[in-house]
């Protein structure tokens, strides 16, 4: 066992005395030491119940013959951080979380670890650590929140944010919506980033069936947590490490499920980042290929009216995998943490509600729910949640309205300065330029709330919330701060999008662009101290997952 370096032999008496100080006896010390990397706190709704999940995991570990040791890392609530400087810290936290888990596991020579995340950056951060460490690991999340109920309508956080800018919603009705939209613990109830990533842990083989959709406040959640604790002990006993599970076919399975359910565009930052820890290159070209061959089977909020409890009732991710298997879009022979293949885990699961999860023979779209666009405005690529976009803006050409920050864009949108047909360009919000690549739910929610969701295109080198809907194109690469073409756009320039053709073009003469490039100067860093200053100097391109780049070429396109 790895832990023998801190507990075996005469010269480890000091370490054993410290283990006894935390309540361990001879029997507990002799067993495998299994860390529980939690993220419980009283700030984030998705994490307020994770102490109970941690306890259930610990019980499973004990019953299987291991010794559980709980520690917690940080977690940022993207909803609370939205629309102000706090959002710059969200994507940054992914890297910090990965390092905190790595530090705790290696510093204390733990034999294995159960990862207990729930919200947006905690899931990929913990998976990045698992991929990097080479220590047996399994994942169990805190699960999704139940949708709220307002009159006869299911609602969620995004509905409230959109209602803020709707003229037909009174202050009194908005206050009522605010009170019921988020009824308790769990990830916000649509297929936003957190729920998308929790679902993908199943497809990756790192979590048990049901991890992504079992409701947070349910007995099933406690049961799957306890079983995950048992699985972790078996992984340690068998010496199975994440690199044996997180293979290239596992990532392809995850991408296929992502396309099938129409998950968050943020998964196209996180999956490449996790893969990079294993030396697997998962670029936007691979993403686009899988998108073009995978049918879109579900329309969960914000793309439709269904929520996570509906997806679970219809069979969850096992049913999605079962439907995709009918068209050979997934590899069910991939290994998983259970010791069985993905196919064995899901059995003969198929959709239990053909409107929530459609059969592959009758998809919502023949292509996946996400799209990768390229062109003169985004040579290295940009991403779009196609499943949440209306028909009107699929092919559009319009004048650029250019803003060098999200804050300036919000002022213009709410001030009535954006008109139907406009193409709103928000730049210097990328990983390096922001820094931190802020999510832009406030601008898109304002556009949707004002009835312009199908009339306006928003393009940015930043990113969007998983709750964003409409014509929202993010991750434009290279970003403005790295000298990408988006830095050269001027007010009134014509921009053209062709979703079917997968193109995003800046309609400006090449001679003029060369002139503008000669005039362009890199902006000064916005921060000269603290974590954002460090991050802005080290982070790489969004096209490669916005990972820390130790080569010194951070943010460069190509």
C-alpha positions as CSV (number, residue, x, y, z in Angstrom):
1,X,0.0,0.0,0.0
2,X,1.1,3.6,-0.7
3,X,0.3,4.5,2.8
4,X,2.9,2.2,4.3
5,X,5.5,5.0,3.9
6,X,3.7,6.8,6.8
7,X,2.6,3.9,8.9
8,X,4.9,0.8,8.7
9,X,8.0,0.2,10.7
10,X,9.8,1.5,13.8
11,X,10.8,4.8,12.2
12,X,7.2,5.7,11.4
13,X,6.1,5.8,15.1
14,X,5.8,9.5,14.9
15,X,3.4,9.4,11.9
16,X,1.4,6.7,13.6
17,X,1.0,8.9,16.7
18,X,-0.5,11.6,14.5
19,X,-2.9,9.1,13.0
20,X,-3.9,8.1,16.5
21,X,-4.5,11.8,17.3
22,X,-7.3,11.9,14.7
23,X,-8.9,8.9,16.2
24,X,-7.5,5.9,14.4
25,X,-6.6,2.7,16.2
26,X,-4.4,-0.2,15.2
27,X,-7.0,-1.8,12.9
28,X,-7.9,1.4,11.1
29,X,-4.2,2.3,10.6
30,X,-3.5,-1.1,9.1
31,X,-6.3,-0.8,6.5
32,X,-6.1,1.1,3.2
33,X,-6.3,4.9,3.8
34,X,-8.9,6.3,1.5
35,X,-9.3,10.0,1.2
36,X,-12.7,11.6,0.6
37,X,-12.1,14.8,-1.3
38,X,-15.2,16.7,-0.4
39,X,-16.2,20.3,-1.2
40,X,-18.9,21.0,1.4
41,X,-19.6,24.6,2.4
42,X,-22.5,26.8,3.4
43,X,-22.2,29.2,0.5
44,X,-23.0,27.1,-2.6
45,X,-26.4,25.5,-2.9
46,X,-25.0,22.5,-4.7
47,X,-22.6,21.9,-1.8
48,X,-24.6,22.6,1.4
49,X,-25.5,18.9,1.8
50,X,-22.2,17.3,0.8
51,X,-21.3,16.6,4.4
52,X,-24.0,13.9,4.3
53,X,-22.7,12.6,1.0
54,X,-19.2,12.5,2.5
55,X,-20.6,10.5,5.5
56,X,-22.3,8.0,3.2
57,X,-19.0,7.5,1.2
58,X,-17.2,7.0,4.5
59,X,-19.6,4.3,5.6
60,X,-19.2,2.5,2.3
61,X,-15.4,2.6,2.7
62,X,-15.6,1.2,6.3
63,X,-17.9,-1.6,5.3
64,X,-15.5,-2.6,2.5
65,X,-12.5,-2.7,4.8
66,X,-10.9,0.7,4.3
67,X,-10.3,3.7,6.5
68,X,-12.0,7.0,5.3
69,X,-10.3,10.3,5.8
70,X,-12.3,13.4,4.8
71,X,-10.9,16.7,3.6
72,X,-12.6,19.5,1.7
73,X,-11.5,21.9,-1.0
74,X,-13.0,25.2,-2.3
75,X,-16.0,25.6,-4.5
76,X,-17.3,28.7,-6.3
77,X,-21.0,29.2,-7.1
78,X,-21.1,30.6,-10.6
79,X,-24.5,31.9,-10.1
80,X,-23.4,34.1,-7.2
81,X,-20.2,35.1,-9.0
82,X,-22.1,36.0,-12.2
83,X,-22.0,39.5,-13.5
84,X,-19.2,41.0,-11.5
85,X,-15.5,40.6,-10.9
86,X,-16.1,37.5,-8.9
87,X,-16.7,35.5,-12.1
88,X,-13.0,36.0,-13.0
89,X,-12.1,33.6,-10.2
90,X,-14.4,30.7,-11.3
91,X,-12.4,29.1,-14.1
92,X,-9.2,29.8,-12.1
93,X,-10.6,27.8,-9.2
94,X,-10.6,24.7,-11.4
95,X,-6.8,24.6,-11.4
96,X,-6.6,25.5,-7.7
97,X,-9.0,22.7,-6.8
98,X,-7.0,20.2,-8.9
99,X,-3.8,21.2,-7.0
100,X,-5.4,21.0,-3.6
101,X,-6.6,17.5,-4.2
102,X,-3.2,16.5,-5.5
103,X,-1.5,18.0,-2.5
104,X,-3.7,16.3,0.1
105,X,-3.5,12.9,-1.6
106,X,0.2,12.9,-2.2
107,X,1.3,14.7,1.0
108,X,-0.5,12.1,3.1
109,X,0.3,9.1,1.0
110,X,-3.3,8.1,0.6
111,X,-4.0,4.7,-1.0
112,X,-7.0,6.0,-2.9
113,X,-9.6,8.8,-3.1
114,X,-13.3,9.3,-3.6
115,X,-14.0,12.6,-5.3
116,X,-17.2,14.4,-4.0
117,X,-17.8,17.4,-6.2
118,X,-21.0,19.0,-7.4
119,X,-20.8,22.4,-9.0
120,X,-19.2,23.7,-12.2
121,X,-15.4,23.8,-11.7
122,X,-15.1,21.4,-8.8
123,X,-16.0,18.4,-11.0
124,X,-13.4,19.0,-13.7
125,X,-10.8,20.2,-11.2
126,X,-11.1,17.0,-9.2
127,X,-11.0,14.8,-12.4
128,X,-7.9,16.7,-13.5
129,X,-6.3,15.8,-10.2
130,X,-7.4,12.1,-10.5
131,X,-6.0,11.9,-14.0
132,X,-2.7,13.5,-12.9
133,X,-2.0,11.6,-9.7
134,X,-2.0,7.9,-10.7
135,X,-3.9,7.0,-7.5
136,X,-7.1,4.8,-7.5
137,X,-10.1,7.1,-7.6
138,X,-13.9,7.2,-8.1
139,X,-16.5,10.0,-8.3
140,X,-19.8,10.6,-6.7
141,X,-21.4,14.0,-7.0
142,X,-24.0,15.7,-4.8
143,X,-26.7,15.5,-7.6
144,X,-29.1,18.0,-9.1
145,X,-31.6,20.3,-7.5
146,X,-35.3,19.8,-8.0
147,X,-36.9,22.3,-10.4
148,X,-38.9,25.1,-8.8
149,X,-42.6,25.6,-9.5
150,X,-44.2,28.9,-10.4
151,X,-48.0,28.6,-11.1
152,X,-48.3,25.8,-13.7
153,X,-44.6,26.2,-14.9
154,X,-41.4,24.5,-13.8
155,X,-38.7,27.2,-13.4
156,X,-35.1,27.4,-12.6
157,X,-32.4,30.0,-11.9
158,X,-32.1,31.0,-15.5
159,X,-35.8,31.7,-15.8
160,X,-35.5,34.2,-12.9
161,X,-32.5,35.9,-14.5
162,X,-34.3,36.3,-17.8
163,X,-37.4,37.6,-16.0
164,X,-35.4,40.5,-14.6
165,X,-35.4,42.1,-18.1
166,X,-39.0,41.2,-19.1
167,X,-41.3,44.1,-19.1
168,X,-44.3,41.8,-18.6
169,X,-43.0,40.5,-15.3
170,X,-43.9,42.8,-12.3
171,X,-41.7,43.3,-9.3
172,X,-44.2,41.2,-7.3
173,X,-44.1,38.3,-9.7
174,X,-40.3,38.4,-9.9
175,X,-40.1,38.3,-6.1
176,X,-42.3,35.2,-6.1
177,X,-40.2,33.5,-8.8
178,X,-37.1,34.3,-6.9
179,X,-38.5,32.5,-3.8
180,X,-39.4,29.3,-5.6
181,X,-36.9,28.9,-8.4
182,X,-34.2,27.1,-6.3
183,X,-36.1,25.0,-3.8
184,X,-33.2,23.3,-2.0
185,X,-29.8,21.6,-2.2
186,X,-28.2,20.5,-5.5
187,X,-26.9,21.8,-8.8
188,X,-29.3,24.2,-10.5
189,X,-31.9,22.0,-12.1
190,X,-31.3,22.4,-15.8
191,X,-28.6,20.8,-18.0
192,X,-26.2,23.6,-17.1
193,X,-22.4,23.1,-16.7
194,X,-22.5,21.3,-13.3
195,X,-25.1,18.7,-14.3
196,X,-23.6,18.3,-17.7
197,X,-20.2,17.4,-16.2
198,X,-21.8,15.1,-13.5
199,X,-23.5,13.2,-16.3
200,X,-20.3,12.9,-18.3
201,X,-18.5,11.3,-15.3
202,X,-20.8,8.3,-16.0
203,X,-19.8,8.2,-19.7
204,X,-16.2,8.5,-18.7
205,X,-16.5,5.4,-16.6
206,X,-15.4,7.3,-13.4
207,X,-18.8,7.2,-11.6
208,X,-21.6,4.7,-11.0
209,X,-24.8,4.8,-13.2
210,X,-27.2,7.5,-11.9
211,X,-24.5,9.8,-10.6
212,X,-25.5,12.6,-12.9
213,X,-29.2,12.5,-12.5
214,X,-30.2,11.1,-9.0
215,X,-31.6,14.1,-7.1
216,X,-29.5,15.7,-4.4
217,X,-32.1,15.4,-1.6
218,X,-33.0,11.7,-2.1
219,X,-32.3,8.4,-0.4
220,X,-30.9,7.2,-3.8
221,X,-28.1,9.8,-3.5
222,X,-27.0,8.5,-0.2
223,X,-27.1,4.9,-1.4
224,X,-25.0,5.6,-4.5
225,X,-22.5,7.5,-2.3
226,X,-22.1,4.5,0.0
227,X,-21.7,2.2,-2.9
228,X,-19.0,4.4,-4.4
229,X,-17.1,4.1,-1.1
230,X,-17.2,0.3,-1.6
231,X,-16.0,0.6,-5.2
232,X,-13.0,2.8,-4.1
233,X,-11.7,0.1,-1.8
234,X,-12.0,-2.5,-4.6
235,X,-10.1,-0.2,-6.9
236,X,-7.3,0.1,-4.3
237,X,-7.2,-3.6,-3.8
238,X,-7.0,-4.2,-7.5
239,X,-4.5,-1.5,-8.1
240,X,-6.7,0.1,-10.8
241,X,-5.8,3.7,-11.5
242,X,-7.7,6.4,-13.5
243,X,-5.4,6.2,-16.6
244,X,-6.7,2.7,-17.1
245,X,-10.3,4.1,-17.3
246,X,-9.8,7.5,-18.8
247,X,-8.6,6.3,-22.2
248,X,-9.2,8.1,-25.5
249,X,-12.4,6.0,-26.1
250,X,-13.7,7.1,-22.6
251,X,-13.4,10.8,-23.7
252,X,-15.0,10.0,-27.1
253,X,-17.9,8.4,-25.2
254,X,-18.2,11.4,-23.0
255,X,-18.3,13.7,-26.0
256,X,-20.9,11.6,-27.7
257,X,-23.2,11.8,-24.6
258,X,-22.5,15.5,-24.4
259,X,-23.7,15.9,-28.0
260,X,-26.7,13.6,-27.4
261,X,-28.0,15.5,-24.4
262,X,-27.0,19.0,-25.6
263,X,-24.8,19.8,-22.6
264,X,-23.0,22.9,-21.7
265,X,-20.4,24.4,-24.0
266,X,-18.1,24.6,-20.9
267,X,-17.6,20.8,-21.2
268,X,-15.5,21.6,-24.3
269,X,-13.1,23.4,-22.0
270,X,-13.1,20.8,-19.3
271,X,-12.9,17.5,-21.2
272,X,-9.8,18.6,-23.1
273,X,-8.2,19.8,-19.8
274,X,-8.8,16.4,-18.2
275,X,-7.5,14.6,-21.2
276,X,-4.4,16.8,-21.3
277,X,-3.4,15.5,-17.9
278,X,-3.0,12.1,-19.5
279,X,-1.3,13.2,-22.7
280,X,-4.5,12.8,-24.7
281,X,-5.2,15.6,-27.2
282,X,-8.9,16.4,-27.5
283,X,-9.0,19.4,-29.7
284,X,-12.0,21.1,-31.4
285,X,-11.4,19.1,-34.6
286,X,-12.1,15.9,-32.8
287,X,-15.1,17.5,-31.0
288,X,-16.6,18.6,-34.4
289,X,-16.2,15.1,-35.9
290,X,-18.0,13.5,-33.0
291,X,-20.7,16.2,-33.1
292,X,-21.3,15.5,-36.8
293,X,-21.9,11.8,-36.2
294,X,-23.9,11.9,-33.0
295,X,-27.6,12.5,-32.9
296,X,-29.1,15.0,-30.4
297,X,-31.7,13.1,-28.3
298,X,-32.7,15.4,-25.5
299,X,-33.7,19.0,-24.9
300,X,-33.2,19.7,-21.2
301,X,-33.5,23.3,-19.9
302,X,-32.3,25.7,-21.2
303,X,-32.8,24.0,-24.6
304,X,-36.3,22.8,-23.6
305,X,-38.9,22.6,-20.9
306,X,-37.6,19.4,-19.2
307,X,-35.3,19.4,-16.2
308,X,-32.9,16.9,-14.5
309,X,-35.6,15.0,-12.7
310,X,-37.3,14.4,-16.0
311,X,-34.0,13.1,-17.5
312,X,-33.6,10.7,-14.5
313,X,-37.2,9.5,-14.7
314,X,-36.7,8.7,-18.4
315,X,-33.7,6.5,-17.6
316,X,-30.9,9.0,-17.2
317,X,-27.5,8.6,-18.8
318,X,-27.7,4.7,-19.0
319,X,-30.7,5.2,-21.3
320,X,-28.9,7.8,-23.4
321,X,-26.0,5.4,-23.8
322,X,-28.4,2.6,-24.7
323,X,-30.0,4.7,-27.4
324,X,-26.6,5.8,-28.8
325,X,-25.5,2.2,-28.9
326,X,-28.2,1.5,-31.4
327,X,-26.3,3.7,-33.9
328,X,-22.9,2.6,-32.7
329,X,-22.1,6.1,-31.5
330,X,-20.5,4.9,-28.2
331,X,-18.0,2.2,-27.2
332,X,-19.7,0.1,-24.5
333,X,-16.6,-2.1,-24.1
334,X,-14.8,0.8,-22.3
335,X,-13.8,0.0,-18.7
336,X,-15.3,1.7,-15.6
337,X,-14.6,2.1,-11.9
338,X,-17.1,-0.8,-11.1
339,X,-14.7,-3.3,-12.7
340,X,-17.2,-3.9,-15.4
341,X,-17.5,-2.4,-18.8
342,X,-19.8,0.5,-19.6
343,X,-22.1,-1.9,-21.4
344,X,-22.4,-4.2,-18.4
345,X,-23.1,-1.2,-16.1
346,X,-26.1,0.0,-18.2
347,X,-27.4,-3.4,-19.2
348,X,-30.4,-3.2,-21.5
349,X,-31.3,0.4,-20.5
350,X,-33.3,2.3,-23.1
351,X,-35.5,5.5,-22.9
352,X,-38.5,5.2,-20.6
353,X,-40.0,8.4,-22.1
354,X,-39.4,9.1,-25.8
355,X,-40.1,12.8,-25.5
356,X,-37.5,13.3,-22.8
357,X,-34.9,11.0,-24.4
358,X,-35.7,10.4,-28.0
359,X,-34.6,7.2,-29.8
360,X,-31.7,7.6,-32.1
361,X,-34.1,6.8,-35.0
362,X,-36.1,9.9,-34.2
363,X,-33.6,12.5,-32.8
364,X,-34.2,16.2,-32.3
365,X,-31.3,16.8,-34.7
366,X,-29.2,14.4,-36.7
367,X,-26.1,16.2,-35.4
368,X,-25.1,16.8,-31.8
369,X,-26.3,19.7,-29.6
370,X,-23.0,21.5,-29.7
371,X,-21.2,23.0,-32.7
372,X,-17.7,24.1,-33.5
373,X,-17.3,27.0,-35.8
374,X,-14.2,28.2,-37.7
375,X,-13.4,31.0,-40.0
376,X,-11.6,34.3,-40.3
377,X,-13.0,35.5,-37.0
378,X,-12.1,32.2,-35.2
379,X,-9.2,30.5,-36.9
380,X,-8.7,28.1,-34.0
381,X,-12.4,27.6,-33.4
382,X,-15.4,28.8,-31.4
383,X,-18.3,26.9,-29.8
384,X,-22.0,27.2,-29.9
385,X,-24.8,25.4,-28.1
386,X,-26.8,24.6,-31.2
387,X,-29.5,22.8,-29.4
388,X,-30.5,25.9,-27.5
389,X,-30.4,28.2,-30.6
390,X,-33.4,29.3,-32.6
391,X,-33.7,29.0,-36.4
392,X,-33.5,32.6,-37.3
393,X,-29.8,33.2,-36.4
394,X,-28.4,30.0,-37.9
395,X,-27.4,32.0,-40.9
396,X,-27.0,35.7,-40.3
397,X,-25.0,38.7,-41.4
398,X,-25.1,41.9,-39.3
399,X,-23.1,44.9,-38.0
400,X,-20.7,44.4,-35.1
401,X,-21.4,46.2,-31.8
402,X,-18.0,46.1,-30.1
403,X,-17.3,46.1,-26.4
404,X,-14.0,45.5,-24.6
405,X,-15.7,44.1,-21.5
406,X,-18.8,42.3,-20.4
407,X,-19.7,45.2,-18.1
408,X,-19.8,47.7,-21.0
409,X,-22.0,45.2,-23.0
410,X,-24.5,44.8,-20.2
411,X,-24.9,48.6,-19.9
412,X,-25.6,48.9,-23.7
413,X,-28.0,46.0,-23.8
414,X,-30.1,47.1,-20.8
415,X,-29.9,50.7,-22.0
416,X,-31.7,49.7,-25.3
417,X,-28.6,50.3,-27.4
418,X,-28.8,46.9,-29.1
419,X,-31.2,46.4,-32.0
420,X,-32.5,43.3,-33.9
421,X,-29.9,42.1,-36.3
422,X,-26.9,43.4,-34.3
423,X,-23.9,41.2,-33.6
424,X,-22.6,42.0,-30.1
425,X,-18.9,41.3,-29.8
426,X,-17.5,41.1,-26.3
427,X,-13.7,40.7,-26.2
428,X,-10.8,40.8,-23.9
429,X,-12.7,38.4,-21.7
430,X,-10.8,35.2,-22.6
431,X,-8.7,33.1,-20.3
432,X,-5.7,35.4,-20.5
433,X,-7.4,38.7,-21.3
434,X,-10.2,38.6,-18.7
435,X,-8.4,37.1,-17.0
436,X,-10.5,34.0,-16.1
437,X,-12.8,33.8,-19.0
438,X,-16.0,35.0,-17.3
439,X,-19.3,33.3,-18.0
440,X,-21.8,35.7,-19.6
441,X,-25.2,34.7,-18.4
442,X,-26.3,38.2,-17.5
443,X,-25.9,39.6,-21.1
444,X,-27.6,36.6,-22.7
445,X,-30.3,36.5,-20.1
446,X,-30.9,40.2,-20.7
447,X,-31.1,39.7,-24.4
448,X,-33.5,36.8,-24.0
449,X,-35.6,38.7,-21.4
450,X,-36.0,41.7,-23.7
451,X,-37.3,39.4,-26.5
452,X,-34.2,39.6,-28.6
453,X,-33.0,36.0,-28.1
454,X,-33.7,35.1,-31.8
455,X,-32.8,38.6,-33.1
456,X,-29.3,39.2,-31.8
457,X,-26.0,37.3,-32.1
458,X,-23.5,37.5,-29.2
459,X,-19.9,36.5,-29.9
460,X,-17.1,36.5,-27.3
461,X,-13.7,35.1,-26.5
462,X,-15.1,34.6,-23.0
463,X,-17.6,31.8,-22.3
464,X,-21.2,31.2,-21.5
465,X,-23.1,29.7,-18.7
466,X,-24.6,26.2,-19.3
467,X,-27.9,28.1,-18.8
468,X,-27.4,30.3,-21.8
469,X,-29.7,30.0,-24.8
470,X,-30.0,31.8,-28.1
471,X,-27.3,32.9,-30.6
472,X,-24.3,32.8,-28.3
473,X,-20.9,31.9,-29.7
474,X,-18.1,31.6,-27.2
475,X,-14.5,30.5,-26.8
476,X,-13.5,32.5,-29.9
477,X,-9.8,31.5,-30.4
478,X,-7.2,33.0,-30.5
479,X,-8.6,35.4,-27.9
480,X,-8.2,39.2,-28.3
481,X,-5.5,39.4,-25.7
482,X,-3.4,37.0,-27.7
483,X,-3.9,39.1,-30.9
484,X,-6.7,37.0,-32.4
485,X,-8.8,38.5,-35.2
486,X,-11.5,39.3,-32.7
487,X,-9.2,42.1,-31.4
488,X,-9.3,43.7,-34.8
489,X,-13.1,44.0,-35.1
490,X,-14.4,47.6,-35.3
491,X,-17.8,49.0,-34.7
492,X,-20.1,48.4,-37.8
493,X,-17.9,45.7,-39.4
494,X,-20.1,43.0,-41.0
495,X,-19.9,39.6,-39.3
496,X,-21.5,36.4,-40.8
497,X,-22.4,33.2,-39.1
498,X,-23.3,30.0,-40.9
499,X,-24.1,27.3,-38.4
500,X,-24.8,24.6,-41.0
501,X,-21.6,25.4,-42.8
502,X,-19.8,25.7,-39.4
503,X,-18.4,29.1,-40.3
504,X,-17.8,32.4,-38.5
505,X,-16.5,35.2,-40.7
506,X,-15.3,38.8,-40.3
507,X,-16.2,40.4,-43.6
508,X,-13.4,42.9,-43.8
509,X,-10.8,43.2,-46.6
510,X,-7.5,41.5,-45.9
511,X,-5.5,44.6,-46.6
512,X,-7.5,46.5,-44.0
513,X,-7.0,43.8,-41.5
514,X,-3.2,43.9,-42.0
515,X,-3.4,47.6,-41.4
516,X,-5.3,47.1,-38.2
517,X,-2.9,44.5,-37.0
518,X,0.0,46.8,-37.4
519,X,-1.8,49.3,-35.2
520,X,-2.9,46.8,-32.6
521,X,-0.9,46.7,-29.3
522,X,-1.2,44.0,-26.6
523,X,-3.1,45.3,-23.6
524,X,-1.4,45.7,-20.3
525,X,-2.2,43.0,-17.7
526,X,-5.2,43.9,-15.6
527,X,-3.7,42.5,-12.4
528,X,-0.2,42.7,-11.0
529,X,-0.7,40.6,-7.9
530,X,-2.7,37.7,-6.6
531,X,-4.0,34.6,-8.3
532,X,-5.4,36.4,-11.3
533,X,-2.0,37.9,-12.1
534,X,-0.4,34.4,-12.0
535,X,-3.2,32.8,-14.0
536,X,-3.1,35.4,-16.8
537,X,0.6,34.8,-17.4
538,X,0.3,31.0,-17.4
539,X,-3.0,30.1,-19.0
540,X,-3.3,28.6,-22.5
541,X,-5.9,28.9,-25.3
542,X,-9.5,28.0,-24.8
543,X,-9.2,25.9,-27.9
544,X,-7.0,23.5,-25.9
545,X,-9.0,23.6,-22.7
546,X,-7.5,26.8,-21.1
547,X,-5.0,24.7,-19.2
548,X,-1.9,26.0,-17.4
549,X,0.8,26.2,-20.1
550,X,4.3,25.7,-18.6
551,X,6.0,26.4,-22.0
552,X,5.7,30.1,-21.6
553,X,3.4,30.4,-24.7
554,X,0.2,31.0,-22.8
555,X,-2.8,32.1,-24.9
556,X,-1.1,32.0,-28.2
557,X,-3.2,30.9,-31.2
558,X,-2.0,28.6,-33.9
